[in-house]
Every structure is written in structure tokens, then in C-alpha cells.
Amino acid sequence: MPLEASPLSEQLPLFQLRDFDVLLNQGWPVGVDSTYPSELRLRLSAASISFQMGNKSIDNVIKRYLNDKTYDEAPADRLDRRIAQFVKDELTKLDKTLGELAPENPVLGQMVSKWTFMRIPFSFDLAITCAQRGALFECLAIIRMILEQAAWALDIRLLDDFDAITSRRTVQSIGSMKSIHPAAGRFYGWLSDHAHWTYDAHIKAFKAAEGTISMLLANSLYKAQALGAILVLFGIAQAAYRSLHETLGMAPPTEKTTEIDVGIFVRELQSLAPRDKDIQLLLTMVEMKRRES
């Protein structure tokens, strides 16, 4: 029996567990695999192009086989889509500005730090992919990696000695992030609980009902928690980008609006799961930065 839809599942549905390696077009992308038969890909391409051009040549197929079929259309302003687009757009801006910075006499640490930061938007995309699928633990492993990369990159940005840079350990660098964002240390601890499979984290992956225990792999609540963690990470990453910008010779304009947006988004997540302690905790981390400001 299908579960009744809730505001949480409506706003944060799980994306299908399927990736495609080819897109047929850019208007309304249709995904296929390169292993699909050539004839099938030709027919799908023809249908897509026909629609784009307003060609009615496939109407007979629609009338004959699909006349009584309709598909639900998801709203474009659904919360998960808004969060993903916001994070990607803001990271694109930060990355573009960073890419244009080139100090006249850079030390080795500055360039290594810049190169490390240029991976961050790509890693965020993968974290968002896991979040969209409701894969909480996998998403948090990527988020933890991003936080460690940013912390290490900032920690070595003023060094000019190869041995000093390569011997610097991430665990030493996380502490320095606290001066960039007050929630960095607490957030890292929360992420580590999930990465290390501690009791408070792994107990969420088990569900007991009617005398049986089952393992939860993905659900909309996991998705909400994952998106909340991505937003906290974005706030920390944004502060880290600004610090690196200043080191490389240009302070970017302060974007208070993005900090406000992050808080609004996390509160929207909380409104969908008001009793969830993890989302409440993530919200306090976002608000720590605002109180500091």
C-alpha cells in the first residue's frame, strides 16, 4: 500500500537511483546510456527534436498509445531544487572570481590553496547528487572531505616550503577554521560521528517495527538533513573563499544576502521536519555565524 504523501516527501522527493552518460538535447534534456541500441537512441532523438520544433509528426503515436496517460509536473520552485540551484550559482560566482586572481609574486602555498579550492564546486555537485537521492551517510562523507580540503588549503596558504606544506595534516587544520566560521569545529564533529559510524549517527539507519529491524538506505528526512548539511558547509566555504581572496590580494564584496538565504533555507527544512534534532542542530550552526556578524 503506497504511503500517503507528506509535505516533507512532496518538497524533498528522492531522485531515482539512475545516472545517464549521454544527454540528447539541452532544452529538456533526455538521458540515455551509450549502451542503448542505436535505433532506440535515434527514435528518442527524433521525438525530442520533433517537440522542440513543434513538429506534429508523432501525434499519431500519442493519440494511439498514450491518449489516456498523463504525468505529474513537479513545481519548478520546489525546495530541493531551489537549494541546489542557490548553492551552485553562488559557488560559480566565487570560483570565477578566484580563478581570475593571480598575485604578482605568489608563494607556493597560495597557489596550492587556490588549486585546492578550484575542486570545491565539483565536489559540491557530487554531494548534492547524493543528497537528492536521500543518501545521507554518503553525502556527509563528501561534505567532510570538502571541509577538510578547505581547512587544509587555508592552513597552508602562507607557507612557501614544500616539506612544511606536504607534512601539514588535516586534523591540525580544522582548528584554524574556527576563526573563519564559529561553527566549523562543531560541524566537523557532527560529520565525523556519521563518518565513523558512532552510535548517535548509525542508530538513525535502523528502523524497528513489529518485532523486526530493517536498514534505512534513503528517505526524504535523510535528504532534508543532507541538504541542511550542504547549506552549513556552503556558509563555511563562503567564508573560506573570502579569506583566500584576501590572501591573494582582493577582498570580495560581503554578501550578507547569501547568509540570510542560507538561514531561510534551513528554517524551511526545519518546518518540514520540526521534531528532527539534526536539522535543529544544523540551524544553530548557521545562526552562530549570524550572531557573530
PEDAUR-V10560 format. One record per residue. OMEGA is omega in radians with two decimals (NA if undefined). Layout:
BEGIN
omega = [OMEGA,OMEGA]
END
This chain:
BEGIN
omega = [-3.08,3.12,3.11,-3.12,3.10,3.08,3.14,-3.12,3.11,-3.12,-3.08,3.11,3.13,3.07,-3.14,3.14,-3.09,3.04,3.08,-3.08,3.11,3.01,-3.07,-3.12,-3.07,-3.13,2.98,-3.00,3.06,-3.08,3.03,3.05,3.12,3.12,3.13,3.10,-3.12,-3.10,3.12,3.14,3.11,-3.12,3.10,3.11,3.14,3.13,-3.13,-3.14,3.12,3.12,-3.12,-3.09,-3.10,3.14,-3.08,-3.01,-3.13,-3.14,-3.11,3.11,-3.13,-3.10,-3.04,-3.01,-3.01,-3.02,-3.07,-3.10,3.06,3.12,3.05,3.11,3.14,3.13,-3.11,-3.09,3.11,-2.98,-3.09,3.13,3.14,3.13,-3.11,-3.11,3.11,-3.11,-3.12,-3.13,-3.10,3.10,3.09,3.10,-3.12,-3.12,3.13,3.12,3.14,-3.12,-3.11,-3.10,3.13,3.13,-3.11,-3.12,-3.07,2.99,-3.08,-3.11,3.13,-3.10,3.10,3.12,3.13,-3.14,3.13,-3.13,-3.12,3.03,-2.97,3.13,3.12,3.13,3.09,3.13,-3.14,3.08,3.13,3.09,3.11,3.13,-3.12,3.12,-3.12,-3.12,-3.01,-3.01,3.11,3.11,-3.09,3.07,3.10,3.14,3.13,3.10,3.14,3.14,3.12,3.12,-3.13,-3.14,-3.14,-3.11,3.11,-3.07,-3.07,-2.98,-3.13,-3.12,3.12,-3.13,-3.06,-3.11,3.14,3.14,-3.05,-3.14,-3.13,-3.08,-3.10,-3.11,3.08,-3.01,-3.08,-3.13,-3.12,3.14,-3.12,3.11,3.12,-3.13,-3.03,-3.11,-3.02,-3.11,-3.14,3.12,3.14,3.10,3.11,3.11,-3.11,3.08,-3.13,3.14,-3.12,3.05,3.10,-3.01,-3.08,3.13,-3.01,3.14,3.13,-3.08,-3.13,3.13,3.13,3.13,3.08,3.06,3.11,3.10,3.13,-3.13,3.08,3.13,-3.10,3.00,-3.07,3.08,3.04,-3.13,3.11,3.12,-3.13,3.12,3.07,3.12,3.10,3.14,3.08,3.12,3.12,3.12,3.11,-3.14,3.12,3.11,3.12,3.08,-3.12,3.14,3.12,3.07,-3.13,3.12,-3.11,2.98,3.12,3.11,3.12,3.10,3.13,-3.10,3.13,-3.10,-3.12,3.09,3.09,3.13,3.14,3.13,3.12,-3.13,-3.12,3.09,3.05,3.08,-3.13,3.14,3.11,3.12,-3.00,-3.10,-3.06,-3.07,-3.13,3.12,3.07,3.13,3.13,3.10,3.12,3.11,3.10,-3.09,3.07,3.13,-3.14,3.12,3.13,-3.12,NA]
END
